[in-house]
Amino acid sequence: MAKIDFKNVQTMIGVEAVVNGPIKMRGGIIVYGKVYGDIHTEGPVRITISGEVIGDIQASDAHIGGSIQGNVTVSNRIVLGRKSELKGDLIYHSLVIEDGAQFEGSCSVIGGKQDASDSLVSEEKLRFTMASPSSEPNA
């Protein structure tokens, strides 16, 4: 139910990899290791259970299984997996929070179907979807 299409993922940060500094790209990225810096992409972002990001994330979609300390902005859908930890503000169009996810921050919905970077945000139309735990081991 809480699936995001990751067909266009071109970059992977391995389990033992540590990246210092910002990452800017167009395609998707999967993070198994650690990123100390912002991630900005036009594609999807997936942070696995072993993944950690200390910095802001801006993407089209996101599936969070690990931990993030920073603000997250997605123009479409974000899934906070059952073992995820997010400490920061969240701006999204559609949100799924699985049972067990930890979130500390504020939520805002992107107004209308405009892009996240230039749209108005409305806190009155919050949309949450509760999902049962994912069966994926790295979700």
Sequence and secondary structure as in RCSB ss.txt:
>XXXX:A:sequence
MAKIDFKNVQTMIGVEAVVNGPIKMRGGIIVYGKVYGDIHTEGPVRITISGEVIGDIQASDAHIGGSIQGNVTVS
NRIVLGRKSELKGDLIYHSLVIEDGAQFEGSCSVIGGKQDASDSLVSEEKLRFTMASPSSEPNA
>XXXX:A:secstr
      TTEEEEE TT EEES EEESSEEEESSEEES EEESS EEE TT EEES EEES EEE SEEES EEES
SEEEE TT EEES EEESEEEEETT EEES EEEE TTS GGGS EESTT  EEEE   S TT 
